[in-house]
């Protein structure tokens, strides 16, 4: 151990819009919004949102995991390696 302590972890609440014309991740009025082209069938939109969120945060896909909301438009994603302030800063641009 190097003594650096545990990696930061945060939970982001995300509003997912399936069947959009394109994929987009943005922070609007404090709300993380993810638009994906995938339909909400068999978890496809959730998986597309997870991948898009990871990409927008500059993380590997395995660092972003669904915590809650598999069948809801409002989802909670667990993000390994970032604290919430840093994650929101990256999404704000």
HELIX and SHEET records of a PDB file:
HELIX    1   1 UNK A   41  UNK A   43  5                                   3    
HELIX    2   2 UNK A   44  UNK A   57  1                                  14    
HELIX    3   3 UNK A   61  UNK A   63  5                                   3    
HELIX    4   4 UNK A   84  UNK A   92  1                                   9    
SHEET    1   A 5 UNK A  24  UNK A  28  0                                        
SHEET    2   A 5 UNK A  31  UNK A  35 -1                                        
SHEET    3   A 5 UNK A   9  UNK A  17  1                                        
SHEET    4   A 5 UNK A  74  UNK A  80 -1                                        
SHEET    5   A 5 UNK A  64  UNK A  68 -1                                        
END                                                                             
